[in-house]
Amino acid sequence: MTSNRATALDARRVLFEGLVDYAGLFPPAAESMRDAVARYDEYRRGSHAWALGKFVVPVARLAEFEAAARAVITSGERWPLALIAGADFAADIRVIEEFVQRASSIAIVAAIEVKGSTLDAVGSIGRSAALLRANVPDAFDVYVEVPIANDSAILLAGLAEFGLRAKVRTGGVEAGAFPSAHQLAGFLNACVATGVTFKATAGLHHAMRAEYPLTYDAASERGTMFGFLNVFLAGLFLRDGLAPTDAEALLEERDPKSIAFSSAGITWRGHTIDAASIRDARARFAISFGSCSFAEPVADLSSLGLL
């Protein structure tokens, strides 16, 4: 099915729309600002633009982004940004405020992402976010990257208290950066239990779980990666009542033929979720994933006949 025939009611369209936040500045791509901006501009004008999400940029590089973006953004166009804050979120507030004052004609701060590994850190981030919202007109969401090696339920409950969202790291450029399926299923299940919305990042270039090169280097180490279909379907099915043990199995699923797509819904090994539930989950629960490549996820979906 081609993207121009996908309709708003098609489960495939609902699942993939705006799913990929473009993070070309980050490893393993690590593109220059000029090249990353040019690629994002190209993707926004391409036939799969409907699957493209936000442009991901560190707060520390906003001035650099602004200079590169002004050279390509056409009049009246505003790019949605996901800003990666530094260790001192409070110190980044002024930088973000000044950027919005200068660049509101070309960009919208749609999300801010920051690390937080303790309840104290979550509280500080929540208070800083409230201060920023008082001074910035953009309706941004704040995602806190939480560790998932141990039970993350307490931290997620803290996020819920402050109206924050969760970010989970699902891989990296080294095999040791990937969590286990048990850890990731635990995180997703805790998001369901606490009502916390999430996004994912790292190691999700491909649709299905398999062994892939970890970088673009010809001599790259290989490792087993989660597929973005595995991760997001596990989250959606968990929210729809799937047992956590089954979610682990879905996270480890390697057979694309086990997943059946139709305009009405998605089925995996006897479990079905309808398009309306997918739409609600995408809007309220499972938002997007950051990837330094947009072309690879699109190519994988095309090879599976889903675009």
SEVEX-762558 format. One record per residue (C-alpha): z, x, y. Coordinates in steps of 0.25 Angstrom, whole numbers, plus 5000, padded with zeros to 4 digits. Each point is the difference from the previous one (the first is absolute). Layout:
! SEVEX-762558
      Z      X      Y
      Z      X      Y
...
***
This chain:
! SEVEX-762558
      Z      X      Y
   5000   5000   5000
   4996   5006   5013
   5009   5000   5012
   4991   4991   5009
   5001   4989   4989
   5015   5001   4999
   5007   4988   5006
   5013   4998   5006
   5004   4992   4987
   4996   5011   4991
   5012   5007   4993
   4992   5013   5001
   4998   4999   5015
   5015   4995   5002
   5005   5012   4992
   4992   5011   5006
   4999   4995   5015
   5006   5010   5009
   5006   5007   4988
   4997   5015   5003
   5006   5007   5012
   4992   5012   5003
   5008   5013   5001
   4989   5010   5000
   5009   5010   5008
   5009   5002   4989
   4999   5008   4987
   4992   5002   4991
   4989   4996   5010
   5007   5006   5012
   4988   4997   5009
   5000   5004   5015
   5003   4989   5010
   4986   5000   5005
   4994   4998   4985
   5011   4990   4996
   4997   4992   5013
   4985   5000   4997
   5002   4996   4986
   5009   4988   5003
   4990   4996   5011
   4989   5001   4989
   5008   4992   4990
   5003   4989   5011
   4985   4998   5001
   4997   5000   4985
   4998   4989   4990
   5014   5002   4995
   5007   4999   5013
   5008   4988   4995
   5007   5008   4990
   5004   5011   5011
   5014   4999   5006
   5007   5009   5011
   4997   5014   5005
   5012   5009   4996
   5004   5010   5010
   5013   5008   5003
   5007   4997   5013
   5000   5015   5003
   4985   4999   5000
   4998   4988   5008
   4994   5007   5012
   4990   5007   4991
   4996   4987   4994
   4999   4994   5014
   4990   5011   5004
   4992   4999   4988
   5000   4984   4999
   4995   4998   5015
   4987   5007   4996
   4997   4990   4990
   5007   4987   5002
   4991   4990   5007
   5004   4991   5011
   5009   4989   4996
   5003   5005   4986
   5015   5004   4997
   5003   5007   4987
   5012   4996   4992
   5009   5013   4998
   5011   5003   4990
   5009   5011   5007
   5008   5010   4992
   5013   5003   5007
   5007   5013   4999
   5014   5003   4995
   5006   4996   5013
   4994   4986   5002
   5008   4997   5012
   4993   5012   5007
   4987   4995   4996
   5002   4986   5008
   4997   5006   5013
   4987   5006   4995
   4996   4987   4994
   5003   4993   5013
   4992   5009   5008
   4988   4999   4991
   5000   4985   5000
   5000   5001   5015
   4988   5009   5000
   4992   4995   4989
   5002   4985   4998
   4985   4998   5003
   4996   5008   4987
   5011   4998   4990
   5011   4991   4995
   5013   5005   4994
   5000   4992   4987
   5010   5008   4992
   5010   5011   5001
   5004   5008   4988
   5013   5008   4999
   5008   5006   4989
   5014   4995   4997
   5009   5004   4988
   5013   4994   5004
   5006   4987   5005
   5004   5008   5013
   4986   5004   5002
   4995   4986   4998
   5009   4995   5010
   4996   5010   5010
   4985   4997   4998
   5003   4985   5001
   5007   5002   5014
   4989   5010   5005
   4989   4990   4995
   5007   4989   5008
   5001   5008   5012
   4985   5004   4999
   4996   4985   4998
   5007   4997   5013
   4990   5009   5008
   4987   5000   4991
   4992   4987   5000
   4993   5003   4987
   5006   4992   4988
   5002   5012   4991
   5007   5000   4987
   5009   5012   4996
   4999   5005   4986
   5011   5009   4995
   4996   5010   4988
   5012   5000   4991
   5003   5008   4987
   4998   4993   4987
   5005   5011   4990
   5013   4991   4999
   5002   4985   5002
   4995   4997   5014
   5006   4986   5001
   5011   5003   5009
   4990   5007   5010
   4991   4989   4999
   5011   4990   5003
   5003   5008   5013
   4985   4999   5004
   5000   4985   4998
   5013   4999   5009
   4992   5007   5011
   4987   4993   4998
   4993   5013   4995
   4990   5002   4990
   4999   5011   4988
   4991   5011   4998
   4999   5006   4986
   4994   5014   4997
   4991   4998   4987
   4995   5015   4998
   4996   5012   5007
   4992   5013   4998
   5009   5005   4989
   5003   4993   4987
   5015   5000   5003
   4998   4991   5012
   4997   4988   4991
   5011   4991   4997
   5002   4994   4986
   4995   4986   4997
   5014   4996   4998
   5004   5005   5014
   4988   4993   5007
   5002   4987   4992
   5015   5000   5004
   4996   5002   5015
   4990   4989   4999
   5010   4991   4993
   5011   5003   5011
   4990   4996   5011
   4998   4987   4993
   5015   4998   4999
   5003   5003   5014
   4988   4994   5006
   4995   5013   5006
   4985   5002   5003
   4995   5014   4996
   4988   5009   5001
   4997   5012   4992
   4994   5014   5003
   4995   5013   4992
   4993   5001   4987
   4993   4987   5000
   4985   5004   5002
   4996   4993   4987
   5000   4986   4995
   5006   5002   4986
   5010   5009   4995
   4994   5013   4993
   5000   5015   5001
   4993   5005   5013
   5000   5013   5008
   5011   5000   5010
   4992   5007   5011
   4986   5002   5004
   5000   5014   4996
   4991   5004   4988
   5012   5007   4993
   5009   4988   5003
   5012   4997   4990
   4998   4987   4994
   5010   4989   4998
   5002   4986   4996
   4999   4991   5012
   5004   4985   5003
   4988   4991   5003
   5001   4992   5012
   4996   4988   4992
   5012   5003   4991
   5010   5001   5011
   4996   4988   5008
   4998   4991   4988
   5013   5004   4995
   5006   4996   5013
   4993   4987   5001
   5003   4996   4985
   5015   5004   5002
   5001   4991   5012
   4993   4989   4992
   5011   5001   4989
   4995   5012   4991
   5011   5007   4992
   5003   5014   5005
   4997   5006   4986
   4986   4993   5001
   4998   5006   5014
   5003   5014   4994
   4989   4997   4990
   4991   4996   5011
   5002   5012   5008
   4997   5008   4988
   4987   4992   4996
   4988   5008   4999
   4990   4990   4995
   4992   4993   5011
   4995   4990   4990
   5015   4995   4999
   4999   4994   5014
   4990   4989   5002
   4996   4995   5014
   4995   4987   5005
   4998   4992   5013
   5013   4992   4995
   5009   5011   4996
   5003   5013   4992
   5005   5001   4986
   5006   5012   4993
   5004   4999   4985
   5003   4985   5000
   5007   5000   5014
   4992   4993   5011
   5002   4999   5015
   4992   4991   5009
   4993   5003   5013
   5010   4992   5008
   5011   5008   4995
   4992   5013   5002
   4998   4996   5014
   5014   4997   5003
   5005   5013   4994
   4990   5009   5007
   5004   4993   5013
   5015   5001   4998
   5003   5010   4989
   4990   5010   4996
   4993   5005   5012
   4991   5013   4999
   5000   5014   4995
   4997   5013   5007
   4989   5008   4995
   4993   5013   5005
   4987   4994   4995
   4994   4987   5002
   4987   5003   4992
   5007   5003   4987
   5007   4986   4999
   4988   4993   5004
   4992   5008   4990
   5010   4997   4989
   4999   4985   5003
   4985   5000   5000
   4999   5007   4987
   5009   4989   4994
   4991   4989   5006
   5011   4995   5009
   4992   5002   5013
***
